[in-house]
């Protein structure tokens, strides 16, 4: 039987609806330097806890912030790139208490299960179910439903997500090149945008350049069109970090009249703030 210690968790276990940023760094150089952490996002919506994109160091961030992986109902991976999936296996072990207590769902696009699966085969039985993300489908996790409305433009199969609870809609635009069809899918109260570049990057024929990401002007345009109650920028590349994400957020806010926040490592955003 699980013992309860009144007040023991009150400081760190998110009680109300919230999202916690376990990292705000994006793309290769941020990840290998860990100037910013890369642990993904932890949602607590209507009492259901969900981990999104557990990149390298997720387990370190989760334990440091005294979150409880054994309370997770799902781990969702937007795409198989290392900065979104590096800690998948250790987080599955943490969610299932070393594999001893099978629980939770694991979601990822189909190419994450191909000849180089991001989840080890010996861990597949520790989760309650494995579900493949597909364009246009909806999924249930506890008290939350989410959809993956459109396939993104990115070198591997990638989806953003729209989470719905009785109270809120929360949209997450994961890695993608900007495209016109993007906007129509991601309206909501809260809009999270992975903002890797200061300006759009042109490949110039160099296939190793990671060009398929959103830039600051893309984020500003998306925010101006979708008009969420709050937009949160995250997943910063090195140049965005050097320019000061909070300055960028302030400028976009002034330009659009929308509240824009630059996420910080460890930042918890309480959705009750939307009513203020
Ligand atoms: Zn990526």
py3Dmol code that shows the C-alpha trace and the ligand (Angstrom):
import py3Dmol

protein = """\
ATOM      1  CA  UNK A   1       0.000   0.000   0.000  1.00  0.00           C
ATOM      2  CA  UNK A   2       1.244   3.444  -0.845  1.00  0.00           C
ATOM      3  CA  UNK A   3       1.875   5.582   2.212  1.00  0.00           C
ATOM      4  CA  UNK A   4       0.895   9.205   2.185  1.00  0.00           C
ATOM      5  CA  UNK A   5       2.849  11.868   4.017  1.00  0.00           C
ATOM      6  CA  UNK A   6       0.734  15.007   4.294  1.00  0.00           C
ATOM      7  CA  UNK A   7       2.540  18.038   2.944  1.00  0.00           C
ATOM      8  CA  UNK A   8       5.648  16.048   2.074  1.00  0.00           C
ATOM      9  CA  UNK A   9       5.371  16.637  -1.644  1.00  0.00           C
ATOM     10  CA  UNK A  10       3.600  19.923  -1.590  1.00  0.00           C
ATOM     11  CA  UNK A  11       6.524  21.978  -2.785  1.00  0.00           C
ATOM     12  CA  UNK A  12       7.548  19.977  -5.785  1.00  0.00           C
ATOM     13  CA  UNK A  13       4.771  17.721  -6.959  1.00  0.00           C
ATOM     14  CA  UNK A  14       2.617  19.850  -9.227  1.00  0.00           C
ATOM     15  CA  UNK A  15      -0.890  19.814  -7.744  1.00  0.00           C
ATOM     16  CA  UNK A  16      -2.737  22.163 -10.060  1.00  0.00           C
ATOM     17  CA  UNK A  17      -2.607  22.137 -13.849  1.00  0.00           C
ATOM     18  CA  UNK A  18       0.895  23.105 -14.843  1.00  0.00           C
ATOM     19  CA  UNK A  19       3.782  22.560 -17.166  1.00  0.00           C
ATOM     20  CA  UNK A  20       7.370  22.299 -16.000  1.00  0.00           C
ATOM     21  CA  UNK A  21      10.318  22.833 -18.323  1.00  0.00           C
ATOM     22  CA  UNK A  22      13.014  20.231 -17.688  1.00  0.00           C
ATOM     23  CA  UNK A  23      15.181  21.876 -20.292  1.00  0.00           C
ATOM     24  CA  UNK A  24      15.061  24.749 -22.741  1.00  0.00           C
ATOM     25  CA  UNK A  25      18.036  23.954 -24.980  1.00  0.00           C
ATOM     26  CA  UNK A  26      17.585  22.785 -28.532  1.00  0.00           C
ATOM     27  CA  UNK A  27      19.722  21.323 -31.295  1.00  0.00           C
ATOM     28  CA  UNK A  28      23.177  19.829 -31.236  1.00  0.00           C
ATOM     29  CA  UNK A  29      25.499  22.410 -29.706  1.00  0.00           C
ATOM     30  CA  UNK A  30      23.198  23.259 -26.845  1.00  0.00           C
ATOM     31  CA  UNK A  31      22.779  19.584 -26.049  1.00  0.00           C
ATOM     32  CA  UNK A  32      26.422  18.618 -26.092  1.00  0.00           C
ATOM     33  CA  UNK A  33      27.420  21.651 -24.022  1.00  0.00           C
ATOM     34  CA  UNK A  34      24.385  21.503 -21.659  1.00  0.00           C
ATOM     35  CA  UNK A  35      24.533  25.287 -21.338  1.00  0.00           C
ATOM     36  CA  UNK A  36      20.797  24.807 -21.202  1.00  0.00           C
ATOM     37  CA  UNK A  37      19.295  21.520 -20.053  1.00  0.00           C
ATOM     38  CA  UNK A  38      17.475  19.199 -22.452  1.00  0.00           C
ATOM     39  CA  UNK A  39      15.022  17.162 -20.382  1.00  0.00           C
ATOM     40  CA  UNK A  40      11.758  18.046 -22.172  1.00  0.00           C
ATOM     41  CA  UNK A  41       8.484  19.070 -20.540  1.00  0.00           C
ATOM     42  CA  UNK A  42       6.387  17.663 -17.722  1.00  0.00           C
ATOM     43  CA  UNK A  43       2.649  18.289 -17.936  1.00  0.00           C
ATOM     44  CA  UNK A  44       0.208  17.948 -15.102  1.00  0.00           C
ATOM     45  CA  UNK A  45      -3.270  18.315 -16.568  1.00  0.00           C
ATOM     46  CA  UNK A  46      -6.441  17.380 -14.693  1.00  0.00           C
ATOM     47  CA  UNK A  47      -4.360  15.189 -12.384  1.00  0.00           C
ATOM     48  CA  UNK A  48      -2.715  13.303 -15.255  1.00  0.00           C
ATOM     49  CA  UNK A  49       1.067  13.590 -15.504  1.00  0.00           C
ATOM     50  CA  UNK A  50       2.729  13.325 -18.896  1.00  0.00           C
ATOM     51  CA  UNK A  51       6.368  13.603 -19.935  1.00  0.00           C
ATOM     52  CA  UNK A  52       7.117  14.999 -23.387  1.00  0.00           C
ATOM     53  CA  UNK A  53      10.394  14.689 -25.287  1.00  0.00           C
ATOM     54  CA  UNK A  54      12.772  13.353 -22.626  1.00  0.00           C
ATOM     55  CA  UNK A  55      16.102  14.474 -24.046  1.00  0.00           C
ATOM     56  CA  UNK A  56      19.532  13.857 -22.507  1.00  0.00           C
ATOM     57  CA  UNK A  57      19.585  14.589 -18.775  1.00  0.00           C
ATOM     58  CA  UNK A  58      15.836  14.248 -18.258  1.00  0.00           C
ATOM     59  CA  UNK A  59      16.300  11.843 -15.354  1.00  0.00           C
ATOM     60  CA  UNK A  60      18.711  14.304 -13.727  1.00  0.00           C
ATOM     61  CA  UNK A  61      16.255  17.191 -14.058  1.00  0.00           C
ATOM     62  CA  UNK A  62      13.305  15.099 -12.866  1.00  0.00           C
ATOM     63  CA  UNK A  63      15.052  13.864  -9.728  1.00  0.00           C
ATOM     64  CA  UNK A  64      16.593  17.275  -9.022  1.00  0.00           C
ATOM     65  CA  UNK A  65      13.140  18.839  -9.131  1.00  0.00           C
ATOM     66  CA  UNK A  66      11.654  16.005  -7.052  1.00  0.00           C
ATOM     67  CA  UNK A  67       9.060  15.130  -9.643  1.00  0.00           C
ATOM     68  CA  UNK A  68       7.704  11.597  -9.375  1.00  0.00           C
ATOM     69  CA  UNK A  69       8.214   9.521 -12.531  1.00  0.00           C
ATOM     70  CA  UNK A  70       6.265   6.642 -10.991  1.00  0.00           C
ATOM     71  CA  UNK A  71       3.200   8.894 -11.222  1.00  0.00           C
ATOM     72  CA  UNK A  72       3.546   9.409 -14.973  1.00  0.00           C
ATOM     73  CA  UNK A  73       0.700   8.156 -17.134  1.00  0.00           C
ATOM     74  CA  UNK A  74       2.562   8.547 -20.411  1.00  0.00           C
ATOM     75  CA  UNK A  75       5.779   9.431 -22.170  1.00  0.00           C
ATOM     76  CA  UNK A  76       5.297  11.082 -25.558  1.00  0.00           C
ATOM     77  CA  UNK A  77       8.098  11.620 -28.074  1.00  0.00           C
ATOM     78  CA  UNK A  78       7.517  14.121 -30.886  1.00  0.00           C
ATOM     79  CA  UNK A  79      10.343  12.632 -32.970  1.00  0.00           C
ATOM     80  CA  UNK A  80      13.365  10.418 -32.662  1.00  0.00           C
ATOM     81  CA  UNK A  81      16.126  13.031 -32.687  1.00  0.00           C
ATOM     82  CA  UNK A  82      18.464  12.669 -29.718  1.00  0.00           C
ATOM     83  CA  UNK A  83      17.537  15.974 -28.072  1.00  0.00           C
ATOM     84  CA  UNK A  84      13.932  14.696 -27.783  1.00  0.00           C
ATOM     85  CA  UNK A  85      14.488  11.028 -27.008  1.00  0.00           C
ATOM     86  CA  UNK A  86      17.920  10.500 -25.409  1.00  0.00           C
ATOM     87  CA  UNK A  87      16.535   9.574 -21.973  1.00  0.00           C
ATOM     88  CA  UNK A  88      13.509   7.563 -23.143  1.00  0.00           C
ATOM     89  CA  UNK A  89      14.784   4.273 -21.758  1.00  0.00           C
ATOM     90  CA  UNK A  90      15.793   5.500 -18.339  1.00  0.00           C
ATOM     91  CA  UNK A  91      12.495   7.376 -18.050  1.00  0.00           C
ATOM     92  CA  UNK A  92      10.552   4.209 -18.916  1.00  0.00           C
ATOM     93  CA  UNK A  93      12.491   2.469 -16.146  1.00  0.00           C
ATOM     94  CA  UNK A  94      11.690   5.326 -13.777  1.00  0.00           C
ATOM     95  CA  UNK A  95       7.988   5.369 -14.721  1.00  0.00           C
ATOM     96  CA  UNK A  96       7.713   1.633 -14.130  1.00  0.00           C
ATOM     97  CA  UNK A  97       9.926   1.511 -11.028  1.00  0.00           C
ATOM     98  CA  UNK A  98      12.686  -0.405 -12.719  1.00  0.00           C
ATOM     99  CA  UNK A  99      10.222  -2.373 -14.818  1.00  0.00           C
ATOM    100  CA  UNK A 100       8.694  -3.976 -11.703  1.00  0.00           C
ATOM    101  CA  UNK A 101       5.379  -2.150 -11.926  1.00  0.00           C
ATOM    102  CA  UNK A 102       4.194  -2.004 -15.531  1.00  0.00           C
ATOM    103  CA  UNK A 103       2.295   1.210 -16.127  1.00  0.00           C
ATOM    104  CA  UNK A 104       1.894   4.098 -18.500  1.00  0.00           C
ATOM    105  CA  UNK A 105       1.667   4.526 -22.220  1.00  0.00           C
ATOM    106  CA  UNK A 106       4.512   5.212 -24.610  1.00  0.00           C
ATOM    107  CA  UNK A 107       3.868   7.233 -27.762  1.00  0.00           C
ATOM    108  CA  UNK A 108       6.214   7.956 -30.678  1.00  0.00           C
ATOM    109  CA  UNK A 109       6.039   8.226 -34.481  1.00  0.00           C
ATOM    110  CA  UNK A 110       6.404   5.011 -36.491  1.00  0.00           C
ATOM    111  CA  UNK A 111      10.013   5.629 -37.524  1.00  0.00           C
ATOM    112  CA  UNK A 112      11.000   5.670 -33.852  1.00  0.00           C
ATOM    113  CA  UNK A 113      10.269   1.917 -33.844  1.00  0.00           C
ATOM    114  CA  UNK A 114      12.061   1.035 -37.072  1.00  0.00           C
ATOM    115  CA  UNK A 115      15.332  -0.865 -37.384  1.00  0.00           C
ATOM    116  CA  UNK A 116      16.874   1.415 -34.757  1.00  0.00           C
ATOM    117  CA  UNK A 117      14.118   1.678 -32.125  1.00  0.00           C
ATOM    118  CA  UNK A 118      14.460   4.448 -29.527  1.00  0.00           C
ATOM    119  CA  UNK A 119      12.968   2.152 -26.857  1.00  0.00           C
ATOM    120  CA  UNK A 120      14.922  -0.974 -25.936  1.00  0.00           C
ATOM    121  CA  UNK A 121      13.072  -4.200 -26.689  1.00  0.00           C
ATOM    122  CA  UNK A 122      13.496  -5.491 -23.138  1.00  0.00           C
ATOM    123  CA  UNK A 123      11.624  -2.441 -21.816  1.00  0.00           C
ATOM    124  CA  UNK A 124       8.647  -2.697 -24.141  1.00  0.00           C
ATOM    125  CA  UNK A 125       6.775  -5.007 -21.780  1.00  0.00           C
ATOM    126  CA  UNK A 126       7.173  -2.663 -18.847  1.00  0.00           C
ATOM    127  CA  UNK A 127       4.755  -0.124 -20.284  1.00  0.00           C
ATOM    128  CA  UNK A 128       1.008  -0.771 -20.433  1.00  0.00           C
ATOM    129  CA  UNK A 129       0.833   0.096 -24.114  1.00  0.00           C
ATOM    130  CA  UNK A 130       2.857   1.380 -27.000  1.00  0.00           C
ATOM    131  CA  UNK A 131       0.986   3.610 -29.437  1.00  0.00           C
ATOM    132  CA  UNK A 132       2.214   4.908 -32.769  1.00  0.00           C
ATOM    133  CA  UNK A 133       1.638   8.588 -33.485  1.00  0.00           C
ATOM    134  CA  UNK A 134       0.063   9.309 -36.853  1.00  0.00           C
ATOM    135  CA  UNK A 135      -1.084  12.439 -38.618  1.00  0.00           C
ATOM    136  CA  UNK A 136      -4.625  13.484 -37.720  1.00  0.00           C
ATOM    137  CA  UNK A 137      -5.219  11.000 -34.897  1.00  0.00           C
ATOM    138  CA  UNK A 138      -6.292  11.575 -31.284  1.00  0.00           C
ATOM    139  CA  UNK A 139      -5.212   9.668 -28.198  1.00  0.00           C
ATOM    140  CA  UNK A 140      -6.315   9.341 -24.573  1.00  0.00           C
ATOM    141  CA  UNK A 141      -4.134   9.476 -21.490  1.00  0.00           C
ATOM    142  CA  UNK A 142      -5.964   9.479 -18.164  1.00  0.00           C
ATOM    143  CA  UNK A 143      -8.110  12.604 -18.027  1.00  0.00           C
ATOM    144  CA  UNK A 144      -6.463  14.174 -21.061  1.00  0.00           C
ATOM    145  CA  UNK A 145      -6.870  13.754 -24.789  1.00  0.00           C
ATOM    146  CA  UNK A 146      -4.344  14.899 -27.309  1.00  0.00           C
ATOM    147  CA  UNK A 147      -4.026  14.952 -31.065  1.00  0.00           C
ATOM    148  CA  UNK A 148      -1.132  15.023 -33.514  1.00  0.00           C
ATOM    149  CA  UNK A 149      -2.810  17.103 -36.200  1.00  0.00           C
ATOM    150  CA  UNK A 150      -0.175  17.386 -38.890  1.00  0.00           C
ATOM    151  CA  UNK A 151       3.163  15.903 -39.880  1.00  0.00           C
ATOM    152  CA  UNK A 152       5.911  18.489 -39.594  1.00  0.00           C
ATOM    153  CA  UNK A 153       8.669  19.291 -42.042  1.00  0.00           C
ATOM    154  CA  UNK A 154      11.725  17.851 -40.322  1.00  0.00           C
ATOM    155  CA  UNK A 155      14.306  15.219 -41.353  1.00  0.00           C
ATOM    156  CA  UNK A 156      12.515  12.470 -39.366  1.00  0.00           C
ATOM    157  CA  UNK A 157       8.804  11.811 -38.771  1.00  0.00           C
ATOM    158  CA  UNK A 158       7.715  14.557 -36.383  1.00  0.00           C
ATOM    159  CA  UNK A 159       4.446  15.698 -34.810  1.00  0.00           C
ATOM    160  CA  UNK A 160       3.386  18.549 -32.579  1.00  0.00           C
ATOM    161  CA  UNK A 161       0.564  17.986 -30.122  1.00  0.00           C
ATOM    162  CA  UNK A 162      -2.669  19.633 -29.027  1.00  0.00           C
ATOM    163  CA  UNK A 163      -3.744  18.699 -25.476  1.00  0.00           C
ATOM    164  CA  UNK A 164      -7.321  19.174 -24.374  1.00  0.00           C
ATOM    165  CA  UNK A 165      -8.713  19.106 -20.868  1.00  0.00           C
ATOM    166  CA  UNK A 166     -12.216  20.215 -19.818  1.00  0.00           C
ATOM    167  CA  UNK A 167     -10.650  23.597 -18.986  1.00  0.00           C
ATOM    168  CA  UNK A 168      -7.742  24.256 -21.346  1.00  0.00           C
ATOM    169  CA  UNK A 169      -6.265  23.676 -24.760  1.00  0.00           C
ATOM    170  CA  UNK A 170      -2.509  23.571 -24.871  1.00  0.00           C
ATOM    171  CA  UNK A 171      -0.635  23.392 -28.161  1.00  0.00           C
ATOM    172  CA  UNK A 172       2.975  22.353 -28.658  1.00  0.00           C
ATOM    173  CA  UNK A 173       4.697  23.092 -31.969  1.00  0.00           C
ATOM    174  CA  UNK A 174       7.669  20.720 -31.966  1.00  0.00           C
ATOM    175  CA  UNK A 175      10.577  20.972 -34.412  1.00  0.00           C
ATOM    176  CA  UNK A 176       9.583  21.911 -37.941  1.00  0.00           C
ATOM    177  CA  UNK A 177      10.359  24.120 -40.852  1.00  0.00           C
ATOM    178  CA  UNK A 178       7.667  26.761 -41.229  1.00  0.00           C
ATOM    179  CA  UNK A 179       4.883  25.823 -43.652  1.00  0.00           C
ATOM    180  CA  UNK A 180       1.546  27.444 -44.396  1.00  0.00           C
ATOM    181  CA  UNK A 181      -0.576  24.544 -43.169  1.00  0.00           C
ATOM    182  CA  UNK A 182       1.011  24.763 -39.716  1.00  0.00           C
ATOM    183  CA  UNK A 183      -1.100  27.605 -38.348  1.00  0.00           C
ATOM    184  CA  UNK A 184      -4.537  26.110 -38.729  1.00  0.00           C
ATOM    185  CA  UNK A 185      -3.810  23.266 -36.313  1.00  0.00           C
ATOM    186  CA  UNK A 186      -2.355  24.907 -33.232  1.00  0.00           C
ATOM    187  CA  UNK A 187      -4.828  27.344 -31.748  1.00  0.00           C
ATOM    188  CA  UNK A 188      -5.295  27.142 -27.970  1.00  0.00           C
ATOM    189  CA  UNK A 189      -4.957  28.914 -24.657  1.00  0.00           C
ATOM    190  CA  UNK A 190      -1.270  28.140 -24.349  1.00  0.00           C
ATOM    191  CA  UNK A 191       1.088  27.828 -27.307  1.00  0.00           C
ATOM    192  CA  UNK A 192       4.568  26.372 -26.843  1.00  0.00           C
ATOM    193  CA  UNK A 193       6.961  26.946 -29.753  1.00  0.00           C
ATOM    194  CA  UNK A 194      10.360  25.350 -30.271  1.00  0.00           C
ATOM    195  CA  UNK A 195      12.402  28.342 -31.405  1.00  0.00           C
ATOM    196  CA  UNK A 196      15.842  27.176 -32.465  1.00  0.00           C
ATOM    197  CA  UNK A 197      17.146  29.899 -34.775  1.00  0.00           C
ATOM    198  CA  UNK A 198      17.401  33.686 -34.725  1.00  0.00           C
ATOM    199  CA  UNK A 199      16.603  33.780 -38.451  1.00  0.00           C
ATOM    200  CA  UNK A 200      15.622  31.129 -40.998  1.00  0.00           C
ATOM    201  CA  UNK A 201      18.719  29.171 -42.082  1.00  0.00           C
ATOM    202  CA  UNK A 202      19.354  28.367 -45.741  1.00  0.00           C
ATOM    203  CA  UNK A 203      21.042  25.014 -46.377  1.00  0.00           C
ATOM    204  CA  UNK A 204      23.011  26.259 -49.400  1.00  0.00           C
ATOM    205  CA  UNK A 205      23.311  22.679 -50.538  1.00  0.00           C
ATOM    206  CA  UNK A 206      24.930  21.522 -47.290  1.00  0.00           C
ATOM    207  CA  UNK A 207      22.874  18.485 -46.200  1.00  0.00           C
ATOM    208  CA  UNK A 208      24.392  18.400 -42.692  1.00  0.00           C
ATOM    209  CA  UNK A 209      22.993  21.816 -41.751  1.00  0.00           C
ATOM    210  CA  UNK A 210      19.925  21.444 -39.508  1.00  0.00           C
ATOM    211  CA  UNK A 211      17.778  23.941 -41.376  1.00  0.00           C
ATOM    212  CA  UNK A 212      14.347  22.538 -40.664  1.00  0.00           C
ATOM    213  CA  UNK A 213      13.566  24.527 -37.521  1.00  0.00           C
ATOM    214  CA  UNK A 214      11.487  27.535 -36.609  1.00  0.00           C
ATOM    215  CA  UNK A 215      13.190  30.883 -36.136  1.00  0.00           C
ATOM    216  CA  UNK A 216      12.331  33.941 -34.057  1.00  0.00           C
ATOM    217  CA  UNK A 217      10.486  35.706 -36.937  1.00  0.00           C
ATOM    218  CA  UNK A 218       8.522  32.483 -37.584  1.00  0.00           C
ATOM    219  CA  UNK A 219       7.524  32.335 -33.905  1.00  0.00           C
ATOM    220  CA  UNK A 220       6.478  36.006 -33.940  1.00  0.00           C
ATOM    221  CA  UNK A 221       4.349  35.454 -37.032  1.00  0.00           C
ATOM    222  CA  UNK A 222       2.716  32.302 -35.625  1.00  0.00           C
ATOM    223  CA  UNK A 223       1.902  34.080 -32.343  1.00  0.00           C
ATOM    224  CA  UNK A 224       0.471  37.103 -34.161  1.00  0.00           C
ATOM    225  CA  UNK A 225      -1.824  34.847 -36.173  1.00  0.00           C
ATOM    226  CA  UNK A 226      -2.915  32.332 -33.517  1.00  0.00           C
ATOM    227  CA  UNK A 227      -3.276  34.824 -30.652  1.00  0.00           C
ATOM    228  CA  UNK A 228      -3.029  32.396 -27.716  1.00  0.00           C
ATOM    229  CA  UNK A 229      -3.601  33.700 -24.188  1.00  0.00           C
ATOM    230  CA  UNK A 230       0.062  32.912 -23.496  1.00  0.00           C
ATOM    231  CA  UNK A 231       2.881  31.874 -25.820  1.00  0.00           C
ATOM    232  CA  UNK A 232       5.944  30.181 -24.365  1.00  0.00           C
ATOM    233  CA  UNK A 233       9.192  29.989 -26.339  1.00  0.00           C
ATOM    234  CA  UNK A 234      11.605  27.121 -25.639  1.00  0.00           C
ATOM    235  CA  UNK A 235      14.180  24.784 -27.263  1.00  0.00           C
ATOM    236  CA  UNK A 236      16.660  27.574 -27.919  1.00  0.00           C
ATOM    237  CA  UNK A 237      19.654  27.208 -30.194  1.00  0.00           C
ATOM    238  CA  UNK A 238      22.951  28.821 -29.258  1.00  0.00           C
ATOM    239  CA  UNK A 239      22.362  32.126 -31.039  1.00  0.00           C
ATOM    240  CA  UNK A 240      18.904  32.561 -29.544  1.00  0.00           C
ATOM    241  CA  UNK A 241      20.425  31.945 -26.123  1.00  0.00           C
ATOM    242  CA  UNK A 242      23.182  34.492 -26.766  1.00  0.00           C
ATOM    243  CA  UNK A 243      20.617  37.068 -27.867  1.00  0.00           C
ATOM    244  CA  UNK A 244      18.657  36.552 -24.615  1.00  0.00           C
ATOM    245  CA  UNK A 245      15.373  34.644 -25.037  1.00  0.00           C
ATOM    246  CA  UNK A 246      13.654  36.926 -22.490  1.00  0.00           C
ATOM    247  CA  UNK A 247      14.539  39.979 -24.635  1.00  0.00           C
ATOM    248  CA  UNK A 248      13.165  38.197 -27.678  1.00  0.00           C
ATOM    249  CA  UNK A 249       9.979  37.291 -25.812  1.00  0.00           C
ATOM    250  CA  UNK A 250       9.578  40.915 -24.709  1.00  0.00           C
ATOM    251  CA  UNK A 251       9.998  42.188 -28.260  1.00  0.00           C
ATOM    252  CA  UNK A 252       7.470  39.706 -29.688  1.00  0.00           C
ATOM    253  CA  UNK A 253       5.079  40.613 -26.908  1.00  0.00           C
ATOM    254  CA  UNK A 254       5.354  44.308 -27.759  1.00  0.00           C
ATOM    255  CA  UNK A 255       4.944  43.568 -31.447  1.00  0.00           C
ATOM    256  CA  UNK A 256       1.911  41.299 -31.086  1.00  0.00           C
ATOM    257  CA  UNK A 257       0.200  42.451 -27.887  1.00  0.00           C
ATOM    258  CA  UNK A 258       0.211  38.805 -26.709  1.00  0.00           C
ATOM    259  CA  UNK A 259       1.816  37.655 -23.486  1.00  0.00           C
ATOM    260  CA  UNK A 260       5.034  35.861 -24.516  1.00  0.00           C
ATOM    261  CA  UNK A 261       7.304  34.090 -22.026  1.00  0.00           C
ATOM    262  CA  UNK A 262      10.784  32.687 -22.609  1.00  0.00           C
ATOM    263  CA  UNK A 263      10.935  29.384 -20.747  1.00  0.00           C
ATOM    264  CA  UNK A 264      13.785  28.837 -18.299  1.00  0.00           C
ATOM    265  CA  UNK A 265      15.233  25.556 -17.125  1.00  0.00           C
ATOM    266  CA  UNK A 266      13.052  24.361 -14.273  1.00  0.00           C
ATOM    267  CA  UNK A 267      10.327  26.949 -14.874  1.00  0.00           C
ATOM    268  CA  UNK A 268       6.866  25.829 -13.847  1.00  0.00           C
ATOM    269  CA  UNK A 269       3.944  27.561 -15.501  1.00  0.00           C
ATOM    270  CA  UNK A 270       0.666  27.240 -13.624  1.00  0.00           C
ATOM    271  CA  UNK A 271      -2.301  27.256 -15.949  1.00  0.00           C
ATOM    272  CA  UNK A 272      -4.325  29.075 -13.292  1.00  0.00           C
ATOM    273  CA  UNK A 273      -2.301  32.138 -14.391  1.00  0.00           C
ATOM    274  CA  UNK A 274      -4.417  32.178 -17.534  1.00  0.00           C
ATOM    275  CA  UNK A 275      -7.328  33.492 -15.483  1.00  0.00           C
ATOM    276  CA  UNK A 276      -5.342  36.478 -14.234  1.00  0.00           C
TER     277      UNK A 276
END
"""
ligand_1 = """\
1
ZN
Zn 14.678 17.531 -34.308
"""
view = py3Dmol.view(width=600, height=400)
view.addModel(protein, "pdb")
view.setStyle({"model": 0}, {"cartoon": {"style": "trace"}})
view.addModel(ligand_1, "xyz")
view.setStyle({"model": 1}, {"stick": {}})
view.zoomTo()
view.show()
